[in-house]
């Protein structure tokens, strides 16, 4: 299926093909968990243990309100069958909405976020 891979180490977004759970886990670097859903039924997956691996690389998407550790993978979801399907969002749209960060960037984001409250 067509997916959008957010590679935080190389700071790039790419369209990829994955054929199932094993390949999805390889792209995120571990056991997958849902980080969030888009309005178009696409789903963002990340490594369930990403924060436990002392991550160096993060990414931020405005739709999800906070930085995410490691890599991400966006696939589509069919609400009728419950199956994963081709992602609807384009790689270009994701490129425009992703901000890559390192630990210092996340620390700055936290500090700014705290001062807003």
N, CA, C and O of each residue as an XYZ file, in Angstrom:
468
protein
N       0.845     -1.175      0.000
C       0.000      0.000      0.000
C       0.892      1.240      0.000
O       2.024      1.213      0.481
N       0.363      2.303     -0.540
C       1.070      3.577     -0.612
C       1.038      4.241      0.764
O      -0.023      4.388      1.372
N       2.213      4.637      1.242
C       2.331      5.277      2.553
C       3.281      6.459      2.448
O       4.051      6.568      1.494
N       3.219      7.331      3.424
C       4.122      8.470      3.497
C       5.019      8.261      4.718
O       4.541      8.166      5.849
N       6.325      8.193      4.466
C       7.306      7.937      5.516
C       7.954      9.244      5.922
O       8.476      9.976      5.080
N       7.921      9.537      7.214
C       8.584     10.703      7.775
C       9.851     10.194      8.445
O       9.804      9.611      9.528
N      10.974     10.419      7.796
C      12.283      9.930      8.247
C      12.966     11.058      9.009
O      13.567     11.947      8.405
N      12.876     11.021     10.326
C      13.382     12.133     11.121
C      14.905     12.166     11.188
O      15.474     13.234     11.412
N      15.580     11.045     11.003
C      17.047     11.043     11.020
C      17.609     11.756      9.796
O      18.531     12.564      9.906
N      17.050     11.451      8.639
C      17.526     12.075      7.401
C      16.766     13.360      7.068
O      17.079     14.049      6.097
N      15.767     13.666      7.889
C      14.940     14.869      7.728
C      14.353     14.944      6.324
O      14.555     15.907      5.584
N      13.620     13.891      5.991
C      12.976     13.857      4.684
C      11.624     13.169      4.787
O      11.351     12.417      5.722
N      10.800     13.446      3.808
C       9.484     12.822      3.689
C       9.466     12.141      2.332
O       9.833     12.748      1.326
N       9.040     10.882      2.298
C       9.057     10.137      1.040
C       7.822      9.252      0.924
O       7.302      8.744      1.918
N       7.369      9.083     -0.309
C       6.313      8.119     -0.582
C       6.963      6.747     -0.671
O       7.959      6.576     -1.375
N       6.405      5.766      0.040
C       6.929      4.400      0.052
C       5.774      3.425     -0.111
O       4.607      3.793      0.026
N       6.113      2.193     -0.402
C       5.126      1.120     -0.433
C       5.437      0.159      0.699
O       6.578     -0.275      0.857
N       4.430     -0.171      1.483
C       4.572     -1.160      2.557
C       3.502     -2.217      2.358
O       2.388     -1.918      1.927
N       3.850     -3.454      2.677
C       2.897     -4.529      2.417
C       2.239     -5.090      3.668
O       1.413     -5.998      3.577
N       2.588     -4.568      4.820
C       1.944     -5.071      6.024
C       2.615     -4.569      7.283
O       3.461     -3.675      7.245
N       2.224     -5.156      8.394
C       2.669     -4.727      9.710
C       4.184     -4.741      9.855
O       4.759     -3.790     10.383
N       4.834     -5.795      9.399
C       6.290     -5.910      9.558
C       7.002     -4.740      8.878
O       7.894     -4.133      9.471
N       6.623     -4.424      7.662
C       7.259     -3.310      6.949
C       6.902     -1.968      7.587
O       7.727     -1.054      7.595
N       5.708     -1.837      8.113
C       5.327     -0.608      8.806
C       6.210     -0.419     10.040
O       6.683      0.685     10.305
N       6.429     -1.499     10.792
C       7.278     -1.427     11.975
C       8.726     -1.107     11.611
O       9.400     -0.378     12.338
N       9.203     -1.641     10.502
C      10.561     -1.329     10.057
C      10.707      0.157      9.751
O      11.736      0.753     10.068
N       9.700      0.756      9.146
C       9.771      2.175      8.785
C       9.771      3.080     10.012
O      10.455      4.103     10.014
N       9.021      2.727     11.054
C       9.005      3.576     12.248
C      10.107      3.197     13.232
O      10.425      3.978     14.128
N      10.688      2.022     13.081
C      11.797      1.623     13.940
C      11.397      0.887     15.200
O      12.158      0.874     16.168
N      10.229      0.275     15.216
C       9.790     -0.472     16.392
C       8.324     -0.824     16.302
O       7.722     -0.763     15.230
N       7.755     -1.192     17.429
C       6.343     -1.528     17.491
C       5.512     -0.285     17.225
O       5.772      0.769     17.806
N       4.524     -0.393     16.364
C       3.770      0.796     15.979
C       2.620      1.083     16.935
O       2.030      0.188     17.539
N       2.335      2.369     17.039
C       1.163      2.836     17.764
C       0.597      4.033     17.015
O       1.324      4.746     16.323
N      -0.683      4.244     17.155
C      -1.330      5.372     16.492
C      -0.972      6.655     17.232
O      -1.174      6.762     18.442
N      -0.437      7.627     16.493
C      -0.125      8.944     17.064
C      -1.272      9.914     16.825
O      -1.450     10.873     17.576
N      -2.051      9.662     15.770
C      -3.166     10.544     15.470
C      -3.805     10.206     14.151
O      -3.285      9.416     13.362
N      -4.944     10.821     13.932
C      -5.695     10.583     12.700
C      -5.965     11.905     12.010
O      -6.142     12.936     12.657
N      -5.995     11.860     10.702
C      -6.313     13.029      9.892
C      -7.808     13.018      9.572
O      -8.474     11.994      9.722
N      -8.320     14.145      9.137
C      -9.738     14.267      8.778
C     -10.126     13.374      7.604
O     -11.301     13.042      7.445
N      -9.157     12.981      6.781
C      -9.442     12.181      5.585
C      -9.331     10.671      5.829
O      -9.293      9.898      4.872
N      -9.282     10.247      7.074
C      -9.145      8.848      7.489
C      -7.736      8.298      7.352
O      -7.539      7.098      7.547
N      -6.740      9.127      7.022
C      -5.354      8.687      7.104
C      -4.962      8.626      8.572
O      -5.517      9.338      9.410
N      -3.989      7.757      8.870
C      -3.538      7.564     10.246
C      -2.028      7.696     10.310
O      -1.316      7.181      9.448
N      -1.538      8.385     11.331
C      -0.103      8.524     11.566
C       0.318      7.529     12.636
O      -0.221      7.516     13.742
N       1.299      6.690     12.284
C       1.865      5.727     13.223
C       3.280      6.148     13.594
O       4.004      6.704     12.768
N       3.672      5.884     14.837
C       5.034      6.111     15.317
C       5.456      4.888     16.134
O       4.651      3.990     16.382
N       6.715      4.864     16.544
C       7.252      3.800     17.392
C       6.646      3.938     18.790
O       6.744      4.998     19.409
N       6.032      2.884     19.279
C       5.392      2.895     20.595
C       6.387      3.196     21.713
O       6.010      3.739     22.751
N       7.648      2.848     21.504
C       8.665      3.068     22.527
C       9.661      4.151     22.115
O      10.782      4.194     22.621
N       9.253      5.016     21.204
C      10.148      6.033     20.676
C      10.788      6.915     21.728
O      11.979      7.213     21.638
N      10.033      7.334     22.714
C      10.585      8.196     23.759
C      11.491      7.439     24.724
O      12.328      8.047     25.391
N      11.333      6.126     24.806
C      12.159      5.319     25.705
C      13.537      5.024     25.126
O      14.421      4.551     25.841
N      13.726      5.295     23.853
C      14.981      4.986     23.167
C      15.943      6.165     23.159
O      16.873      6.200     22.353
N      15.732      7.126     24.043
C      16.542      8.336     24.094
C      16.712      8.925     22.701
O      17.823      9.009     22.178
N      15.603      9.327     22.117
C      15.643      9.799     20.731
C      16.450     11.082     20.568
O      16.507     11.929     21.460
N      17.065     11.193     19.410
C      17.792     12.402     19.045
C      17.004     13.201     18.019
O      17.199     14.406     17.861
N      16.116     12.509     17.331
C      15.411     13.109     16.206
C      13.900     13.078     16.444
O      13.338     12.074     16.883
N      13.266     14.206     16.142
C      11.835     14.370     16.346
C      11.238     15.053     15.124
O      11.952     15.601     14.285
N       9.910     15.006     15.044
C       9.215     15.815     14.052
C       7.939     16.346     14.673
O       7.386     15.768     15.609
N       7.495     17.450     14.130
C       6.298     18.121     14.629
C       5.353     18.348     13.454
O       5.773     18.780     12.380
N       4.090     18.055     13.665
C       3.040     18.368     12.700
C       1.967     19.127     13.460
O       1.502     18.670     14.504
N       1.579     20.261     12.954
C       0.622     21.126     13.640
C      -0.654     20.376     14.046
O      -1.246     20.682     15.081
N      -1.072     19.417     13.252
C      -2.301     18.674     13.523
C      -2.224     17.840     14.806
O      -3.258     17.425     15.331
N      -1.015     17.590     15.316
C      -0.882     16.683     16.458
C      -0.379     17.340     17.735
O      -0.147     16.649     18.727
N      -0.206     18.652     17.733
C      -0.025     19.480     18.930
C       1.284     19.338     19.697
O       1.564     20.176     20.554
N       2.088     18.333     19.436
C       3.359     18.201     20.139
C       4.356     17.422     19.288
O       3.954     16.674     18.397
N       5.658     17.591     19.554
C       6.668     16.849     18.789
C       6.547     15.347     19.034
O       6.143     14.905     20.110
N       6.906     14.582     18.015
C       6.868     13.126     18.081
C       8.283     12.580     17.906
O       9.047     13.084     17.083
N       8.629     11.560     18.672
C       9.976     10.998     18.647
C      10.136      9.985     17.514
O       9.253      9.167     17.256
N      11.279     10.063     16.852
C      11.610      9.075     15.826
C      10.911      9.321     14.505
O      10.626     10.461     14.136
N      10.640      8.231     13.796
C      10.025      8.297     12.472
C       8.514      8.159     12.556
O       7.971      7.700     13.560
N       7.849      8.563     11.488
C       6.412      8.409     11.378
C       6.049      7.751     10.062
O       6.827      7.782      9.108
N       4.874      7.160     10.012
C       4.373      6.541      8.789
C       2.875      6.820      8.706
O       2.119      6.540      9.637
N       2.467      7.377      7.570
C       1.056      7.691      7.365
C       0.488      6.717      6.350
O       1.017      6.567      5.249
N      -0.598      6.055      6.733
C      -1.321      5.159      5.832
C      -2.803      5.510      5.897
O      -3.255      6.182      6.824
N      -3.539      5.054      4.916
C      -4.971      5.260      4.923
C      -5.672      4.225      5.791
O      -5.092      3.203      6.159
N      -6.915      4.504      6.106
C      -7.731      3.598      6.913
C      -9.121      3.552      6.302
O      -9.728      4.589      6.033
N      -9.616      2.349      6.087
C     -10.964      2.176      5.561
C     -11.900      1.946      6.743
O     -11.864      0.873      7.345
N     -12.740      2.927      7.095
C     -13.605      2.787      8.269
C     -14.662      1.696      8.128
O     -15.213      1.244      9.131
N     -14.953      1.268      6.908
C     -15.948      0.214      6.698
C     -15.352     -1.158      6.991
O     -15.959     -1.971      7.687
N     -14.144     -1.413      6.447
C     -13.526     -2.738      6.607
C     -12.558     -2.805      7.784
O     -12.240     -3.890      8.270
N     -12.087     -1.632      8.245
C     -11.098     -1.616      9.316
C      -9.691     -1.916      8.838
O      -8.786     -2.097      9.652
N      -9.496     -1.971      7.537
C      -8.196     -2.304      6.952
C      -7.386     -1.038      6.675
O      -7.940      0.043      6.473
N      -6.062     -1.199      6.671
C      -5.211     -0.116      6.201
C      -5.216     -0.138      4.684
O      -5.239     -1.201      4.063
N      -5.193      1.054      4.094
C      -5.244      1.216      2.640
C      -4.255      2.309      2.250
O      -3.564      2.867      3.102
N      -4.195      2.607      0.963
C      -3.313      3.674      0.484
C      -3.603      4.985      1.212
O      -4.758      5.334      1.456
N      -2.538      5.699      1.551
C      -2.690      7.029      2.143
C      -3.294      7.972      1.118
O      -2.975      7.908     -0.070
N      -4.157      8.833      1.583
C      -4.773      9.824      0.695
C      -3.921     11.086      0.587
O      -3.871     11.712     -0.473
N      -3.256     11.460      1.665
C      -2.458     12.681      1.685
C      -1.236     12.503      0.786
O      -0.724     11.394      0.631
N      -0.782     13.588      0.205
C       0.397     13.528     -0.660
C       1.670     13.746      0.152
O       1.647     14.363      1.217
N       2.763     13.238     -0.363
C       4.054     13.465      0.277
C       4.363     14.958      0.324
O       4.934     15.444      1.300
N       3.990     15.679     -0.718
C       4.245     17.125     -0.763
C       3.481     17.850      0.343
O       4.029     18.751      0.979
N       2.245     17.478      0.576
C       1.465     18.102      1.650
C       2.099     17.826      3.013
O       2.114     18.699      3.881
N       2.614     16.629      3.198
C       3.267     16.296      4.463
C       4.563     17.089      4.601
O       4.854     17.616      5.674
N       5.348     17.179      3.517
C       6.589     17.970      3.549
C       6.321     19.399      4.017
O       7.090     19.966      4.794
N       5.236     19.963      3.539
C       4.904     21.344      3.885
C       4.458     21.500      5.340
O       4.508     22.601      5.888
N       4.023     20.407      5.968
C       3.488     20.511      7.326
C       4.403     19.953      8.409
O       4.082     20.036      9.595
N       5.543     19.384      8.009
C       6.452     18.770      8.985
C       7.591     19.725      9.325
O       8.168     20.368      8.448
N       7.898     19.802     10.604
C       9.068     20.513     11.086
C       9.932     19.486     11.809
O       9.485     18.863     12.772
N      11.166     19.310     11.348
C      12.074     18.365     11.998
C      12.795     19.079     13.129
O      13.122     20.262     13.029
N      13.040     18.333     14.218
C      13.658     18.906     15.411
C      14.677     17.937     15.994
O      14.583     16.724     15.804
N      15.652     18.495     16.708
C      16.523     17.681     17.539
C      16.114     17.937     18.994
O      15.119     18.617     19.247
N      16.871     17.402     19.939
C      16.505     17.572     21.356
C      16.440     19.038     21.771
O      15.549     19.431     22.524
N      17.369     19.837     21.290
C      17.360     21.244     21.683
C      16.134     21.967     21.121
O      15.589     22.862     21.766
N      15.705     21.580     19.928
C      14.487     22.151     19.352
C      13.256     21.791     20.163
O      12.363     22.618     20.352
N      13.210     20.553     20.643
C      12.082     20.122     21.474
C      12.111     20.868     22.813
O      11.066     21.282     23.314
N      13.298     21.038     23.386
C      13.411     21.779     24.649
C      12.918     23.213     24.476
O      12.226     23.742     25.346
N      13.266     23.833     23.373
C      12.792     25.188     23.088
C      11.280     25.206     22.917
O      10.608     26.105     23.422
N      10.740     24.216     22.205
C       9.293     24.113     21.997
C       8.581     23.998     23.356
O       7.566     24.654     23.589
N       9.123     23.161     24.244
C       8.530     22.986     25.586
C       8.558     24.302     26.343
O       7.559     24.690     26.949
N       9.683     24.987     26.317
C       9.812     26.248     27.050
C       8.817     27.291     26.528
O       8.170     27.981     27.315
N       8.698     27.401     25.219
C       7.764     28.359     24.631
C       6.327     27.970     24.967
O       5.506     28.832     25.283
N       6.023     26.673     24.899
C       4.668     26.192     25.201
C       4.291     26.477     26.638
O       3.151     26.854     26.910
N       5.203     26.307     27.550
C       4.924     26.575     28.972
C       4.652     28.053     29.208
O       3.790     28.409     30.011
N       5.383     28.911     28.513
C       5.207     30.353     28.699
C       3.876     30.839     28.138
O       3.392     31.896     28.543
N       3.281     30.102     27.225
C       1.981     30.488     26.678
C       0.862     30.269     27.693
O      -0.167     30.944     27.648
N       1.067     29.326     28.605
C       0.025     28.995     29.584
C       0.223     29.840     30.765
O      -0.537     29.741     31.729
